[in-house]
Amino acid sequence: MMTVSVEEHARAIQKLEGHHLEELKKIQERHVGELQKLRDAKNKILKEQKDAHQILEKKLKDADHQMVDSMKRIKALSAELQDFKDAAKLVVDMVDPVAVEAEGEKTMLQHLQEVPQKFTAYVTETTKSYVATALGLLKSWYSGTDLRLLAKRLPANCFDEKFEQLIKEARPVADKVVDDIEQQE
């Protein structure tokens, strides 16, 4: 067996310790470098997340403002739509009161689309009613008057200008008669 002196043994241990220390230093440096890379990557990710969070917060805030504005607009448009529906109902009711009562069969839009055709009938019926009222008034004052003569148009000696003048003269009386009729209704 080989004997090793204490000094040789101490030198061998010292040499091993030095070698181990160098290895440990290299490992430590490698770990420190890797830790620094991990720390840098973590900081980069945190910054990216913070930036993304700020962008999302801004988008969310903008979306909230847009939603509030949209809700206000919807509310205003809903009120305006209701005003249009109410106005349309008045028009439809004026020209065809039965149509509004039978509302379930057709939509208000469909009723409103029929107004131009029904308006002519409405005006015709209203005109007939007022003419009949005027003729009834005339007949009540002059019971012997033959109203059939009025259906034959103007007499030959009554030209357009003369007839227009007669209409102008009759206008105040017509206004009064119509006012009285409207007050009775």
CYANA upper distance limits for C-alpha pairs under 8 A (distance plus 0.5 A):
  4 VAL  CA      8 GLU  CA      6.70
  4 VAL  CA      9 HIS  CA      6.83
  5 SER  CA      9 HIS  CA      6.54
  6 VAL  CA     10 ALA  CA      6.42
  7 GLU  CA     11 ARG  CA      6.50
  8 GLU  CA     12 ALA  CA      6.50
  9 HIS  CA     13 ILE  CA      6.60
 10 ALA  CA     14 GLN  CA      6.44
 11 ARG  CA     15 LYS  CA      6.38
 12 ALA  CA     16 LEU  CA      6.54
 13 ILE  CA     17 GLU  CA      6.41
 14 GLN  CA     18 GLY  CA      6.50
 15 LYS  CA     19 HIS  CA      6.60
 16 LEU  CA     20 HIS  CA      6.42
 17 GLU  CA     21 LEU  CA      6.38
 18 GLY  CA     22 GLU  CA      6.61
 19 HIS  CA     23 GLU  CA      6.68
 20 HIS  CA     24 LEU  CA      6.38
 21 LEU  CA     25 LYS  CA      6.40
 22 GLU  CA     26 LYS  CA      6.63
 23 GLU  CA     27 ILE  CA      6.58
 24 LEU  CA     28 GLN  CA      6.34
 25 LYS  CA     29 GLU  CA      6.47
 26 LYS  CA     30 ARG  CA      6.53
 27 ILE  CA     31 HIS  CA      6.54
 28 GLN  CA     32 VAL  CA      6.44
 29 GLU  CA     33 GLY  CA      6.54
 30 ARG  CA     34 GLU  CA      6.61
 31 HIS  CA     35 LEU  CA      6.34
 32 VAL  CA     36 GLN  CA      6.52
 33 GLY  CA     37 LYS  CA      6.70
 34 GLU  CA     38 LEU  CA      6.61
 35 LEU  CA     39 ARG  CA      6.47
 36 GLN  CA     40 ASP  CA      6.50
 37 LYS  CA     41 ALA  CA      6.53
 38 LEU  CA     42 LYS  CA      6.45
 39 ARG  CA     43 ASN  CA      6.58
 40 ASP  CA     44 LYS  CA      6.54
 41 ALA  CA     45 ILE  CA      6.61
 42 LYS  CA     46 LEU  CA      6.56
 43 ASN  CA     47 LYS  CA      6.56
 44 LYS  CA     48 GLU  CA      6.63
 45 ILE  CA     49 GLN  CA      6.51
 46 LEU  CA     50 LYS  CA      6.51
 47 LYS  CA     51 ASP  CA      6.56
 48 GLU  CA     52 ALA  CA      6.47
 49 GLN  CA     53 HIS  CA      6.37
 50 LYS  CA     54 GLN  CA      6.66
 51 ASP  CA     55 ILE  CA      6.70
 52 ALA  CA     56 LEU  CA      6.58
 53 HIS  CA     57 GLU  CA      6.52
 54 GLN  CA     58 LYS  CA      6.65
 55 ILE  CA     59 LYS  CA      6.65
 56 LEU  CA     60 LEU  CA      6.43
 57 GLU  CA     61 LYS  CA      6.51
 58 LYS  CA     62 ASP  CA      6.55
 59 LYS  CA     63 ALA  CA      6.44
 60 LEU  CA     64 ASP  CA      6.52
 61 LYS  CA     65 HIS  CA      6.77
 62 ASP  CA     66 GLN  CA      6.56
 63 ALA  CA     67 MET  CA      6.43
 64 ASP  CA     68 VAL  CA      6.67
 65 HIS  CA     69 ASP  CA      6.64
 66 GLN  CA     70 SER  CA      6.44
 67 MET  CA     71 MET  CA      6.49
 68 VAL  CA     72 LYS  CA      6.70
 69 ASP  CA     73 ARG  CA      6.64
 70 SER  CA     74 ILE  CA      6.50
 71 MET  CA     75 LYS  CA      6.56
 72 LYS  CA     76 ALA  CA      6.68
 73 ARG  CA     77 LEU  CA      6.49
 74 ILE  CA     78 SER  CA      6.37
 75 LYS  CA     79 ALA  CA      6.74
 76 ALA  CA     80 GLU  CA      6.66
 77 LEU  CA     81 LEU  CA      6.37
 78 SER  CA     82 GLN  CA      6.63
 79 ALA  CA     83 ASP  CA      6.76
 80 GLU  CA     84 PHE  CA      6.74
 81 LEU  CA     85 LYS  CA      6.62
 82 GLN  CA     86 ASP  CA      6.57
 83 ASP  CA     87 ALA  CA      6.59
 84 PHE  CA     88 ALA  CA      6.40
 85 LYS  CA     89 LYS  CA      6.50
 85 LYS  CA    108 MET  CA      8.07
 86 ASP  CA     90 LEU  CA      6.81
 87 ALA  CA     91 VAL  CA      6.85
 88 ALA  CA     92 VAL  CA      6.56
 88 ALA  CA    108 MET  CA      7.94
 88 ALA  CA    112 LEU  CA      7.04
 89 LYS  CA     93 ASP  CA      6.29
 89 LYS  CA    100 VAL  CA      7.67
 89 LYS  CA    108 MET  CA      7.72
 90 LEU  CA     94 MET  CA      6.49
 91 VAL  CA     95 VAL  CA      6.97
 91 VAL  CA    112 LEU  CA      8.24
 91 VAL  CA    115 VAL  CA      8.24
 92 VAL  CA     96 ASP  CA      6.18
 92 VAL  CA     97 PRO  CA      7.43
 92 VAL  CA     99 ALA  CA      7.77
 92 VAL  CA    100 VAL  CA      7.42
 92 VAL  CA    111 HIS  CA      7.00
 92 VAL  CA    112 LEU  CA      6.58
 92 VAL  CA    115 VAL  CA      6.91
 93 ASP  CA     97 PRO  CA      4.73
 93 ASP  CA     98 VAL  CA      7.95
 93 ASP  CA     99 ALA  CA      7.54
 93 ASP  CA    100 VAL  CA      6.38
 95 VAL  CA    115 VAL  CA      7.35
 95 VAL  CA    118 LYS  CA      6.63
 95 VAL  CA    119 PHE  CA      6.12
 95 VAL  CA    122 TYR  CA      5.87
 96 ASP  CA    100 VAL  CA      7.81
 96 ASP  CA    118 LYS  CA      7.56
 96 ASP  CA    122 TYR  CA      8.15
 97 PRO  CA    101 GLU  CA      7.40
 98 VAL  CA    102 ALA  CA      6.88
 99 ALA  CA    103 GLU  CA      6.80
 99 ALA  CA    111 HIS  CA      7.56
102 ALA  CA    106 LYS  CA      8.29
103 GLU  CA    107 THR  CA      7.35
103 GLU  CA    108 MET  CA      7.96
106 LYS  CA    110 GLN  CA      6.53
106 LYS  CA    111 HIS  CA      7.18
107 THR  CA    111 HIS  CA      6.91
108 MET  CA    112 LEU  CA      6.50
109 LEU  CA    113 GLN  CA      6.56
110 GLN  CA    114 GLU  CA      7.00
111 HIS  CA    115 VAL  CA      7.16
114 GLU  CA    118 LYS  CA      6.76
115 VAL  CA    119 PHE  CA      6.02
116 PRO  CA    120 THR  CA      7.36
117 GLN  CA    121 ALA  CA      7.65
118 LYS  CA    122 TYR  CA      6.55
119 PHE  CA    123 VAL  CA      6.55
120 THR  CA    124 THR  CA      6.59
121 ALA  CA    125 GLU  CA      6.56
122 TYR  CA    126 THR  CA      6.52
123 VAL  CA    127 THR  CA      6.42
124 THR  CA    128 LYS  CA      6.61
125 GLU  CA    129 SER  CA      6.60
126 THR  CA    130 TYR  CA      6.77
127 THR  CA    131 VAL  CA      6.51
128 LYS  CA    132 ALA  CA      6.37
129 SER  CA    133 THR  CA      6.62
130 TYR  CA    134 ALA  CA      6.62
130 TYR  CA    178 VAL  CA      8.31
131 VAL  CA    135 LEU  CA      6.54
132 ALA  CA    136 GLY  CA      6.40
133 THR  CA    137 LEU  CA      6.67
134 ALA  CA    138 LEU  CA      6.70
134 ALA  CA    177 VAL  CA      8.28
135 LEU  CA    139 LYS  CA      6.51
135 LEU  CA    147 LEU  CA      8.11
136 GLY  CA    140 SER  CA      6.55
137 LEU  CA    141 TRP  CA      7.03
138 LEU  CA    142 TYR  CA      6.46
138 LEU  CA    143 SER  CA      8.30
139 LYS  CA    143 SER  CA      5.20
139 LYS  CA    144 GLY  CA      7.86
139 LYS  CA    145 THR  CA      6.92
139 LYS  CA    147 LEU  CA      8.48
147 LEU  CA    151 ALA  CA      7.90
148 ARG  CA    152 LYS  CA      7.71
149 LEU  CA    153 ARG  CA      8.25
150 LEU  CA    154 LEU  CA      8.07
154 LEU  CA    158 CYS  CA      6.73
154 LEU  CA    159 PHE  CA      8.49
158 CYS  CA    162 LYS  CA      6.47
158 CYS  CA    163 PHE  CA      6.78
159 PHE  CA    163 PHE  CA      6.64
160 ASP  CA    164 GLU  CA      6.54
161 GLU  CA    165 GLN  CA      6.80
162 LYS  CA    166 LEU  CA      6.79
163 PHE  CA    167 ILE  CA      6.71
164 GLU  CA    168 LYS  CA      6.78
165 GLN  CA    169 GLU  CA      6.80
166 LEU  CA    170 ALA  CA      6.65
167 ILE  CA    171 ARG  CA      6.49
168 LYS  CA    172 PRO  CA      8.42
170 ALA  CA    174 ALA  CA      6.59
171 ARG  CA    175 ASP  CA      6.58
172 PRO  CA    176 LYS  CA      6.79
173 VAL  CA    177 VAL  CA      6.69
174 ALA  CA    178 VAL  CA      6.59
175 ASP  CA    179 ASP  CA      6.59
176 LYS  CA    180 ASP  CA      6.67
177 VAL  CA    181 ILE  CA      6.69
178 VAL  CA    182 GLU  CA      6.61
179 ASP  CA    183 GLN  CA      6.70
180 ASP  CA    184 GLN  CA      6.84
181 ILE  CA    185 GLU  CA      7.05
